[in-house]
Amino acid sequence: MGNDPVLWSGAIRKFIPAVMCLCLALPASAATLEGTTLPDRYTVDGQPLVLNGIGLRTLTILHVKVYVAGLYLTQQAHDSTQILKSPGPKVIIMKFLRDASKADVEKQYRAGEAANCGHGECAKEDEADFEKMVAAAPGVSAGDTFTYEFTRKGLRLLMNGKLVGDYPNMDLAYHFLAAFISEHAPSQELRAQLLGVPPQ
């Protein structure tokens, strides 16, 4: 081809559309926040879900960064009531940014329970399954991942891709997800990020 500008121009015109088609055929495969990457898609029980929102959980007035979380739905939605009532599966993935002891993890579980069940909102029958989940939840190290799968059967907890607990309790699953995205969520900033809406 040499240095003939006409030939180079023709080659470029053929090359650019091919590159554009390749780019369009390969959608983004991840979302990144605070240097932590979560996948754009997640499959549960054979059903593909899409990332609805990604957010950062901080604690105390010092805004200690604890984990990055992502909410996955069958299709993107921004209303928490609609999401909680929808029949399709949902998933929360949490990627920890720092170590947390089992006691620290339990404390956050109980804070969510107090916010969402503290005035009799949760059925008494949920208590035994909730206590099993608290007992099974381990301490974590930076880089560990918790995955909560909310299905028609209830709630599953996985740590680093391995099943930790399976709780066939739909009411528990509803309230546990509500602890992240309802108006009573302990972190309204994280709630807004997961829902993809401006913080209130």
GIWOCOR-V144481 format. One record per helix or strand of 2 or more residues. SS is the DSSP state (helix for helix, strand for strand). FROM is the first residue (numbers start at 1). TO is the last residue. If there is no record, write none. Layout:
SS	FROM	TO
SS	FROM	TO
This chain:
helix	5	25
strand	30	33
strand	36	39
strand	41	44
strand	47	59
strand	64	73
helix	80	85
strand	90	96
helix	102	117
helix	126	136
strand	145	151
strand	154	159
strand	162	167
helix	170	181
helix	188	195
